[in-house]
Amino acid sequence: MDIDVLQTFVEVAGAGGISPAASRLSLSKSVVSRRLARLEDELGLQLLSRTTRGAALTEAGATFMHYASRACAEIDLAREAIHPAGELCGRLRIAAPLSLGSTHFAPVIADMARRYPLLNIHTCYSDQVVDLIGEGYDCAIRLGYLQDSNLVARRIGPIHRTLVASPAYVEQAGSPENLEELHHHQALLQGTEAWHLRDGDANVTVRPQGRFKADNCNALLAATLAGLGIACLPTGLVRDHLDAGSLVPVLRKYPLPPAGAYVVRPPGQRTTRKVRVLTDLLTEYFDKAPPV
């Protein structure tokens, strides 16, 4: 079975369609379609159900995807083993957060591409949690408090957060003095998340409410600057605004314990050197950069 055909199938399954996969692979749609047809003919099964919106895995395709992605990962390991030490090649697919992604992680990923010219790096920036195996990612950068999962995670650094509001909002609605007063304010949220704070030596969890929600911190920052309410945002995202006075901290006597930044990868396979190098570069960044 041709490894290029397998990798094409994994890419189409992850991208959700032939067109986006062809773009990622720098191939024509006709070449991608022929490879898929050849694979399905060889197996005697339909792996993908084509629709006007793209392509979805069939039951057989989902099962085959699990093994195909592992086989592609093993081929990557084999390629690494036969290349000279320090040389990376092949493809690295990364899922990175949109929040902090372009400002903090993108320069590190770009530096990795500069150091290793034989390596093809594809990064998807989104604050949505992706299925690493189902969508064919080698690894993901995730922020916050990791939920229990079977993913293999390595912490690369702390993420500090600050409760902030605009001066206009504070002038209009006041600044909460305690956690009880916080419930009377508009909170800007990504969903139904809880805020974890410190009250003296105790950990306290609050579930604020608000009418404005967005799926990434950049949008919440814009809403905070517009005076819509109080947000819990990464300090690295708001530091310049705090220095300029366009945002002010609130509830400073209730600090937020640092969350974490992690590189996570699928279980059940060895870590490729590409993922190890990325993890080391990101760890080095966190060691040297101002607190994020």
C-alpha positions, 0 to 999 in steps of 0.5 A, a space after each residue: 500500500 502506497 504511503 502517499 495514498 495513506 497520507 492523502 486519505 488521512 489528510 482528506 479525513 482531517 480536512 473534511 473534504 478533497 478541496 482543503 486537503 488538496 490545498 494542504 498537500 499542494 496537489 490538484 483535486 484530481 490527484 487526491 480523488 484518484 488516490 482515494 479511489 485507488 485506496 477504496 478499490 484496493 480495500 474493497 470498501 467505501 471509506 469516505 462519504 462524499 457530499 456537497 459540503 465535503 467528505 465524511 468518514 464512513 464507519 469503515 473509514 473511521 476504523 481505518 483512519 485510526 490505523 492509517 494515522 498510526 502507520 503514517 506516524 511510524 513512517 515519519 519516525 522511520 524517516 527521522 531515523 535514517 536522516 542525519 542527526 539534527 535534520 527534520 523532514 516530512 510534515 508536522 501538523 499542529 493545532 494551536 489556539 487562536 488566542 495568543 497563537 499569532 502573537 506568542 506561538 506563531 513566531 516560535 513555529 516560524 523559527 522552527 520552519 527556518 531552522 529545518 528547511 526540509 520540514 513542512 509545517 501546517 498549523 491550524 489556529 482555533 480555540 475549538 478543541 480538535 480531535 487530534 486522531 480523527 483530524 490527523 494532527 501530530 500535536 496540539 498546543 492547549 491552554 488552561 486546565 487540562 481535562 482528563 483524557 487519554 492524550 499525552 501531555 507535556 507542560 511547556 509553561 504557565 499562563 497567567 491571567 488577569 480580571 480586567 475591565 475598561 475605565 468606562 465600564 468601571 465608571 458606569 458600573 463600578 468595580 466589584 470589591 468582593 466575589 459576591 459583588 462580581 455576580 452583579 456585573 456583566 462577565 465576558 465569557 467563552 462559554 459556561 466556564 468557571 473562574 478559579 480564584 484565590 481568597 487568602 489561602 483558599 481556592 474559590 470557584 465562581 461561575 459569573 454570568 453575562 450576555 456577551 460570549 465569544 469563542 476566543 480571547 481576542 474577541 473578548 478583549 475587543 468587547 472588554 475594551 468596548 466597555 461591555 463588562 469584566 473578562 478573565 484574560 491571559 496577562 500577555 494579551 492585556 499587558 499593553 492595554 494595562 500599561 496604556 490605561 485602556 484596561 484596568 485590573 479588578 478584584 486584585 485581592 483575589 488573584 488567579 492561580 496560573 493555568 498552564 500551556 501544554 503540548 498534547 499528542 495522541 496516545 499509543 505511539 512514540 513521540 516523533 522528534 518533530 514534536 519533541 523539538 517543537 515542545 523544547 522550543 516552546 518550553 525555551 520560549 516560556 523560560 525566556 519571555 515575559 510572563 504570558 
